[in-house]
Amino acid sequence: MADNAQSNNGFLYFLVGALLVAVIGFGIWYFAGQPSSAAGGDADLSISVSEDGVAVDTPDE
């Protein structure tokens, strides 16, 4: 009976790992297609994180 519980835990770990890989893969695929603000595109919102904290810049209109 203990072997059955271990195999169920193994399947659960496999399932969680597969979902994690799928989410990370989708995030890379989605954001790789987005134009970068460093590439000369005009960004509506700029967020930078440094040792001083988080800075959020919005365009002045």
N, C-alpha and C positions, 0 to 999 in steps of 0.2 A: 504494500500500500504506500510505503514511503517513496518507492520508485515512481509511482504514478504522480505523486505531488511534485517530485523533482522535474519530471518531464513536462508537467503543466507550467512550472515556473520557467523552464527553458523556453517553451513556446511563447510565454508572455514576454520574456526578455527579447526574443527574436522579433516579436510583433512590435514592441516599443522601439527597438533599434531600426526596424524597417520604416516605421512611420517617421522617425527622426531623420533618417537619410532622405526620405521623400520630401520632407519639409525643407531641409537644407538645400537639396537639389533644386526644388522649385524656386526658392529664394534666389539662388545664384542665377538660374535661368531667367527669372523675371527682372532682376536688377541689372543683369548684363546687357539687356536690350534698352535700358534707359540711358538717355544722353547725360553725360557728366557735366557739371557746371564748369569744370576745368577745361572742357573741350570747347568752350566759347559759347555755350548755350546760356540763355537767360533763365535763371532759376527764380521761381516764385518765392522760395523760402530757402534760407541757408542756415544750417545748424553746424556749429563747430564746438568740439570738446577739447579742452586743454587743461593744463594744471591749474589755471585760474578759475575754471568752471565751464559752464555751458553758455554759449552765446547764440542767440537766435536773431537773424537779420531778415527783415521783410523789405520788399522794394518800396521806395517812396513814390507816391503818386500824387 
